[in-house]
Amino acid sequence: MKREIIQTLDGSTTIHIPEWKESYHSKHGAIQEANHVFIKNGLSLFEGKAIAIMEIGFGTGLNAFITYLESSKLGQTINYVGVEAFPVSKEELTAMNYVAELEVPEQQSVFDLMHQSVWGEQCNIDSHFKLTKRKQFFDDIVDQDCYDLIYFDAFGYHVQPELWSTEIFRKMYASLKDNGVLVTYAARGVVKRSMLEVGFTVEKLAGPPGKREMFRATKKI
Ligand SMILES: C[S@@+](CC[C@H](N)C(=O)[O-])C[C@H]1O[C@@H](n2cnc3c(N)ncnc32)[C@H](O)[C@@H]1O
């Protein structure tokens, strides 16, 4: 499918799939969305802790990069696993402006290292952040009881409804530790029902700019 680079309303770039009318991030602001959904409502719950995170849809690496930056401030040690079946190309990555928009030119080497790291191998990004990119379909995830936090960032229900099914959320639930948390930008009733069906406790939170609501699901034991 054709992919093109667009700029979102906060100035940060994203990838757009015209055929699906779908983007990798919110058109209202890629960085704003990442900060609100995944950092404020996810990562910040674990201040000062050593945690394992799985990202569903590694894509451009924006969420991983922002997590790296924020975890330094929050005193966290992160073991980050990014699952992705269709890696973004070098040309597309070069067109992403996250280092400039986040005003961290000194961290360009970190963004580059995240993308140069070998698929399927753990890479020490620095002393507090390990990254493993896994080239894998979400259907094939079989992790059990190993993550504190999941960033669920699949394409929307309107284009890939099968990725918001009870089968996928059952896998997510199984892969979380007790009291583990899943955050997502989505807020559809059908998604909430799938989450509840597999055992999650679900909270509806205020969404990022341009979106009224989002979900946070917890594996409460
Ligand atoms: C919304 S984008 C993720 C954006 C990403 N988190 C970022 O910060 O750039 C969804 C991602 O899921 C990937 N994807 C779609 N279907 C998949 C599947 N069945 N298994 C694994 N990855 C898939 C896409 O290639 C895309 O990178």
The ligand as a MOL file (V3000), in Angstrom:
LIG
                    3D

  0  0  0     0  0            999 V3000
M  V30 BEGIN CTAB
M  V30 COUNTS 27 29 0 0 0
M  V30 BEGIN ATOM
M  V30 1 C -0.6910 3.0830 14.2660 0
M  V30 2 S 0.7670 2.3880 13.5950 0 CHG=1
M  V30 3 C 1.9050 2.4160 14.9500 0
M  V30 4 C 2.6010 3.7130 15.1430 0
M  V30 5 C 3.8080 3.5980 16.0340 0
M  V30 6 N 3.4480 3.2530 17.3880 0
M  V30 7 C 4.6280 4.8450 15.9680 0
M  V30 8 O 4.8770 5.4950 17.0040 0
M  V30 9 O 5.0670 5.1800 14.8620 0 CHG=-1
M  V30 10 C 0.3700 0.6390 13.5520 0
M  V30 11 C 1.5370 -0.2510 13.2470 0
M  V30 12 O 1.1250 -1.6080 13.2900 0
M  V30 13 C 1.7610 -2.3310 12.2410 0
M  V30 14 N 0.9210 -3.4910 11.9320 0
M  V30 15 C -0.2740 -3.4930 11.2720 0
M  V30 16 N -0.8100 -4.7350 11.2800 0
M  V30 17 C 0.0470 -5.5280 11.9620 0
M  V30 18 C 0.0260 -6.9150 12.3510 0
M  V30 19 N -1.0090 -7.7100 12.0390 0
M  V30 20 N 1.0760 -7.3970 13.0480 0
M  V30 21 C 2.1140 -6.5940 13.3750 0
M  V30 22 N 2.2010 -5.2760 13.0370 0
M  V30 23 C 1.1610 -4.7450 12.3600 0
M  V30 24 C 1.8670 -1.3240 11.1160 0
M  V30 25 O 2.8830 -1.6530 10.2100 0
M  V30 26 C 2.1440 -0.0210 11.8720 0
M  V30 27 O 3.5130 0.2140 12.0140 0
M  V30 END ATOM
M  V30 BEGIN BOND
M  V30 1 1 1 2
M  V30 2 1 2 3
M  V30 3 1 2 10
M  V30 4 1 3 4
M  V30 5 1 4 5
M  V30 6 1 5 6
M  V30 7 1 5 7
M  V30 8 2 7 8
M  V30 9 1 7 9
M  V30 10 1 10 11
M  V30 11 1 11 12
M  V30 12 1 11 26
M  V30 13 1 12 13
M  V30 14 1 13 14
M  V30 15 1 13 24
M  V30 16 1 14 15
M  V30 17 1 14 23
M  V30 18 2 15 16
M  V30 19 1 16 17
M  V30 20 1 17 18
M  V30 21 2 17 23
M  V30 22 1 18 19
M  V30 23 2 18 20
M  V30 24 1 20 21
M  V30 25 2 21 22
M  V30 26 1 22 23
M  V30 27 1 24 25
M  V30 28 1 24 26
M  V30 29 1 26 27
M  V30 END BOND
M  V30 END CTAB
M  END
